[in-house]
Amino acid sequence: MTSQSHHSKEATEKQTAARRSAVKKAAAEHESSQSIAPEERQRLIAEAAYLIAEQRGFEGEKALDDWLQAEAEVDAQYAARH
């Protein structure tokens, strides 16, 4: 791996970590409510699925797997708070 590609990979990983943190923060903001709005849940899942795909370099046709993993993560985060 060249120095430039290593630097690029590190930058992508930092961006992904920051975005994941934002998704977790958004999910946490719903902590005080009894239920999450379907539109907000959908948005959180979509963002998390994108981050999962980004983390694996968008390789392969795994959109459904990414979505299902994201859905499980968002639901688990929400359930853990209630």
N, C-alpha and C positions, 0 to 999 in steps of 0.2 A: 504494500500500500504506500502510495506516495505521501509526502508530507501534506500536500494540498488536499488530497482526498481524505486523509486522516482528520485534518482540520475541519473540512466540510462535514464529515460524519459527526464529529464532536458538536459542531454548531447545530446540526439537525437534532441530535440527541438532546441538547439543551432546550431547543425550541419545543420538542415533543414533551419533555418533562414539564416545562412551563405550561403548556396547553393542558396536560393531564391534571396539573395542579388546579388550573382554572375550572376544569370540569368538576373536580372533587369539591372545590369551593362552591360552585353553583349548586351542586347536590346538597351540600351542607346547609345552604341558605334556606332550604326547605325543611330543615330540622324541626322548626316550631309548628309547621302546618301539619294537619292530619293526613293530607293526601297531596300528591304531586299532580299538577295539571297534566293531562295527556300530551298537550303540545310541548310543555317543558320537558317531560320525560323523553319524548321523541327527539327534541333538540339535543339533550344531553347524550342520548344514545348515538345519534348521528355524529356528534363531535368526537365522542370516544371511539367510535368505529373508524373514523378518519385517522385518529391518532394511532390506533392499532395498525392500520394499513401503512401509515407513514413510517412507523417504527420498523416494520419488516421490509421497507423499501418499495412498497406497492408492487411486489412481485407476485405473480400468479393470480389466478381467479379465485380469490378467497373472500369476496365481499360478504357473502352470507355468513361465513365463519366469523369474520370480523364483527358483523352486526350482532350475531348471537353472543359472542364474547362480551361485547360492549353492553348489550342488554343485561346480561348477567351481572356485570360489574356495577352498573348504575343501580339496578334493583337491589343488589347486596349492600351497596353503600347506603341507600335509602332505608332499607329494612333494618340495618344495624343501628340506625339513629332513632328508630321508633319501636 
